[in-house]
Structures are given as structure tokens and as C-alpha cells.
Amino acid sequence: MTASSFNVKYIVEILFKQKKKIIIAFLATLGTVLIGTWLMTPVYEADSQFLVKFGREFAFQTQTGSQNTAYRPELTELMNGEIQILQSQDLAEKVVTTITPQKLYPKMAEQFKGQDLQNAAVEKFKENLTIKGMEDSGVVQASFQHTSPAMAAHALNVMDDLYREKHLQSYSDPNTSKYLSDKANELKSQLEKTQSTLADLKSKHSAYSIDEQKTLLLHQQSDLDALNKVAQDTIAEDSHKLASLQGQESAVLAAAKDYTNSDRFRTLDDAKSKVLELQLKEQDLLHKFTENSDQVQAVRKDLATVQSFIDSTQKDLRDNAQNASPVYQDLQRQIVATKADLNSQQARSALIGKQLAELQQQLVNLSVPENDLHNLETKAKVDETNYTNILAKLQDAQVNEDMNKLKIGNVYVIQQASVQPDPVSPNKRLNLMIGILLGLFIGIGYALTSEYLSQTVNSAAQLESRLGVPVLATIRYLPEFEAGSRP
């Protein structure tokens, strides 16, 4: 029998002829598949879903300044980052360590020990874990397969918790709070040092600020200038009046031909001027020395001598006043009063001038620390601003750490791990279809192969093909003519 002898009719005849073999092969194959499916350990799959969106993790906290910046990635970029975290090696290791390899894969614990068991369990966990993102939705789905439905859900829930924790750790620095705390203490010390230096400088110059002290001195200078102007005007007026009175006195004396009393009045005026001069000198010395000092006592002794002379002279003049001219006596009184007022105003003007000179010197001295004070005040403001900003950063970092501990972030579990009631493996329907198709293929193949290898002739066509001669007649097969059955 050759391959060219096969045709559709012949194949159908062969299949019909070998139907028993086909049925046996089909049933054997299908039975084997069904038994294998029945004996296979069922595998269950747990699913969970996460919603990923833009959150506080992408707000960049600057270490200085008061402005924060935020980086908003594309949704695809954001989801790819989360998928990489879910598929990371250390996350798988944490899940296996948390559950323990012995509980996660009990049979594997019989084959491996120690670190080998840990490594094998991690690799097995990663093989059974599937992570995929749903496009344009921000949803990431995690699936985990295990022979125990309860363990599949438990492992996925553990991974969910550890994943959110790792997600927050990936977008935060655990050393941020410590750095900001140390920086805040450093800036606080710097601010206190600057404020202390500023306070010492203000205390040294007896004013809360240079500007306030300068304003006070300028007000005092303005007041003294006004008083000095009044004194100068009074001095000019008294000088003019004294000159006029002295002219009148000369005219009266010339008329009276009596100069004795006039000379004594001049001497008396000089003595009074001397008294005023000694009094001013005494006041000046009291600012420098005590009352019992030799300088003060000497001035007071001279003052007593001059005052005694004035008293005796005035007594003599009073004794001679009865014989003096009334006009002359009136002029003498006016001259004495005018001179006394003039001397008083001159002394006052001199004192005001001295005070003005002292104020001017103080204003000059203020120009030296004014720049230092301004620089210190500016530095104090900058230090205070930096300290306030770093405190705000520290508070934000502490709030973020507290939120991290509570696992509050931009990842939300929208579906907790749930297990389908039917196992995902083995797939009985699929295996049944495979068994049927495989059984038919094996049965037909077995029938055709058996027929091809068989040496028997089953038809006239086969005989003609094999012998090369035509068939003249055929005799139908009769069972009663089988060997041993003839009469």
C-alpha cells in the first residue's frame, strides 16, 4: 500500500474499518486528560486594584525660602513608577518575610532550608504575581495565584499594605526631619546671637535705636538753637540799652562835675560781674570736682571776698545817695540792672553754646555705630525670616511623617483582595476541549498508521495496485466458509 492510494473514500473506509481502534484511542486520551485534570492541584487567583493620582508626594519642599514647587508627572509615567514599585525585589522579600516562607509555601519548606528557602519563596512569589495598569484610568491591578484561596487573598493584602508603605518611603527622605530640626536649632542660635549683639549695641548708646537717639538729639539741638537765638537777641538789646544809658550817665556827670560816685559805681559793676564770673566758674568746677575740693573752696573764698567788697561799696553809696542827683541815681540803677541782665544773658548764651557743641559731638559719634546697627538689624531680620521658614518646613515634614505612618498618600485601594470561587488552574472546560481534540487526533492518526502498516488486502483496488494485474471477479466474504466451519 502506497501513499498515492489514499483518497477521501478510501480514508473514510479506513476510519469506518478502524472505528474500534479510534474509539479506544479517543477514550484513552480523553480519560488520561480528565484524570490528569482531576489529579492536578487547583490554583486560585486573588485580585486587588489601586487608584493612583497626583498627591502631596510630588510637592517638593525647599530647604530655604518660602515657596514650594510641585512636579506633576503624566498619568502613564505615574502608573509605570507604581508598577515598578509593586514588582520590586525588596517588596517581594518583605511580603515573604512577613508571611514566612513556611506558611506561604509549605511544600517548598520540605525541599529547601534557610536562605535557599527564602530565595526560592521570593522567586515563586514573583512568578505568581501579575501587575498591570489599565490605560487612561490611573488604576493598577495586582493578581496573585496560590493553591489556597485564603493564602492568595492574605498574601495580596499583605503586599497592599507593604506597597503603600514603600510608596511613601520612595517619595520621602527619612532624614529630612532630623536635618530640618538641626538646621532650625542652628538658625535659632544664630538669631539669638544677632539679637543679643544688637541689644548690647543699643544699650551702649542709651537708646533703643540709633534713629530714635538721633531724632532726640536733633530735637534738643533745635530747642537749644531757639533758646540761643532769644539770648543773642536779648544781649544785642541790652548792649544797645547799656550804651545809651552810659551816654546819658556821662552827660549827667559832666554837668554835675562829680565823678567820684560814678567811679565807685563802675567799680561796683565790675565787682558784680566778677561775682557772676566766679559763680559760673564754681558751677563748672562742681561738675568736675566735689564740694570739698581745693579748687571749689578757692573759688568760693574769692567769691566771698568780692561779695564783701560789693556790700561795703553799696553801703557807702547808700550813705551818699541823699546828696546825689535823682537823675543820676536813676541812671545808675538802670545801668546796673542792664549790666546784670546782659551778663546773665551772655552767661546763658555761653552755656547754650557749650551744650550745642556737646550735642554736635554726640551726633558725630552716632555716625560711627549707625552703619553697624543698620547691618545688625538687617541681619536680625534675615535670620528671623530664615528661622521662621525652616520652622514651617519642619512642621510640614513632621506632618508628612505622621501622614506616612498612617499610610495617607496618593494611592488608594479601591478593591481589597478578593478570590474567585472557581480556580484559574486547571481549566476544566479548556482541558476537556483539548482532550477531545487530542483524542480525535490520536485516534485518527492511530487508525491511519495501522492501516498503512498493515499487509492485508482489503479491496480489489488494493490487489490490482499491489499485483499490477486486473481483477476478473470478487467473491463476497462469507463467515460460514471460515476454516474449520465447513461441513
C-alpha angles and dihedrals in degrees: 000000000000133000091250090064092068118100135153095271092046092049091051090050090050093049091049091046093048095040093122092054091046092051092046093049092045094050092044092051095044091046092050091051093047093047090048090049091049092049095047116103109247117242120209127202127216121200133197133172134212129199112216120195140154112290146158092290089080095053105105113218112212117216093222133027127036103263124095123200128210128209114208111195125199116270092246091050091048093050093046089054092052092047090054090052091050091050095045121126097232092052090054090048092051092050093050092045092049094051093032121233091252092062096037097049110012095173091051089055088065091058103039136040136197118344092355089061091049093050094045092049092050092051091047091049092051091049091053093045120090123188123185136162125226108229120246092359107084089230122131119195123206122195129185128186126209138154089242115062091204092052091046091056093041094050091049092049090050090050090049092056094044091045094056089048092050091045091058091045090052092058098040139060115226090206094057096091093047092049093047091046092052090045091050091052090048093050091045091055090047091050093049091049092050092047091049092051090047092050091050091051092049091047091049091058094044094238137094089236139001090241092055092047092047091050090050092051092048090052090050091048091051092051093048091048089055092049092047091052090053090049092049091050090050091048091052091048093047092046091053091046093048092051090052093048092047089052090052090047092054091051092051093047092049090053094047095043087218117122100157098088091040091057091048091051090052090050089049091051091050090050091051090049088051090052091053091047092050091048091053090047090050091053091049092050092049088062089058106029139030124260092256095054119118094241093055093044092050092052091048090051091053089046091054091049094051092045090052090052091050092050093051093045093049089050091054091047091051089051090054095039092090091064095041126099114266090224092052092047091052091050090049092053092049092047092050092048092047093049091048091050091045093051090047092051092046091051090047091049090050091051091048090049090053091050091048090052090051091050091049090052091050090052089051091049091051092061090067100062095029094087091044091051092048091050092048092049090050091048091048091054092048092047091049092049092049091047092049092048094048090049089054090050091049092051090049091049092049091049090050091050091050090049090048090054088053089046093238110159145118093291117089127185105229094174126029118217109290130177126219112236092231120065118246090218132076096029102209096193093049092046090049091053090046090049092051094048093043091047092052092047094049093043094050092042091049091050094049093045092049091049092047093052094043117107096202123107113230102172144028089248091057090049094049090047094049099041099032093225129105122259112241099190142350129216118212116240112259117191093206090066092060113129111277094020099083118110 
